Amino acid sequence: MPASRSGPTLVGVPPPSDVYCPRCRAPARLVRPWRGWRVARIGWFAVVFVMLGVSPIMMSDYAVMIPTMMVILAAYGPLHGLASVRPTCRRCGLAFEPAELRRAESRLREPRVTRASIER
């Protein structure tokens, strides 16, 4: 089995892709965070809304349900931090916003029009 050029990747984690980095002024590898953090954040909100609906039942069980609710609520800080990480350039660490990322990807794909290519 031939070795992968981009190195080993985890299942479900997209491999790094090439984009044009304005700071490096060259095509560079992009490091993208795992997409599952955003899904986990949406799931966290769903769990919180379910907890609000069953809060009368939870208030009757002080031994298990309330500590569980506190742990779930305390998980929002790290989860939100991991879900809001932006893709970065592997060389210089420049963080790309979504609009900048689309521009950088499209700039790399744009065909270069030169005088020699027009004359052919």
Secondary structure as UniProt FT lines:
FT   TURN            5..6
FT   TURN            11..12
FT   STRAND          17..21
FT   TURN            22..25
FT   STRAND          26..31
FT   HELIX           36..53
FT   HELIX           55..60
FT   TURN            62..64
FT   HELIX           65..74
FT   HELIX           76..83
FT   STRAND          88..89
FT   TURN            90..92
FT   HELIX           98..109
FT   HELIX           115..119
//
